[in-house]
Amino acid sequence: MSTALPTLRQILDSGVLEFSPVGTVELVLRFRPGRAGDQLMTNYAETPLCNEQRITMLAQGGHQLCATVHHTRELVWMLQAQAHLAEVIAPAHLRQELQLFAAQVSEQYRSSTA
């Protein structure tokens, strides 16, 4: 008897893709207006972070994503990699973590010579 492969929703719900979850957070991201931000937003629309993810268009341009996700190291790495296109609005502690990361990277490039 063969079993069907799990759906994307089943995989997301199972938590199998997460690295050591700390708990869930209400993530709010604001995507930079323009082509690159729109492309990243489209990636999230096509491959959602959770079943209840919502993406809305903002009056001032760009989009906002709201999703309940597990706070994992993998999530932080992903947000760090996309920090130039997606700003963490909430939760406040995750926003502060990304602000610290950005400041450290900026300082590293300011103080180092190639």
HELIX and SHEET records of a PDB file:
HELIX    1   1 LEU A    8  SER A   14  1                                   7    
HELIX    2   2 ARG A   35  GLU A   46  1                                  12    
HELIX    3   3 ARG A   73  ALA A   81  1                                   9    
HELIX    4   4 ALA A   92  SER A  111  1                                  20    
SHEET    1   A 4 ARG A  54  MET A  57  0                                        
SHEET    2   A 4 HIS A  63  HIS A  70 -1                                        
SHEET    3   A 4 THR A  24  PHE A  31 -1                                        
SHEET    4   A 4 ALA A  86  ALA A  90 -1                                        
END                                                                             
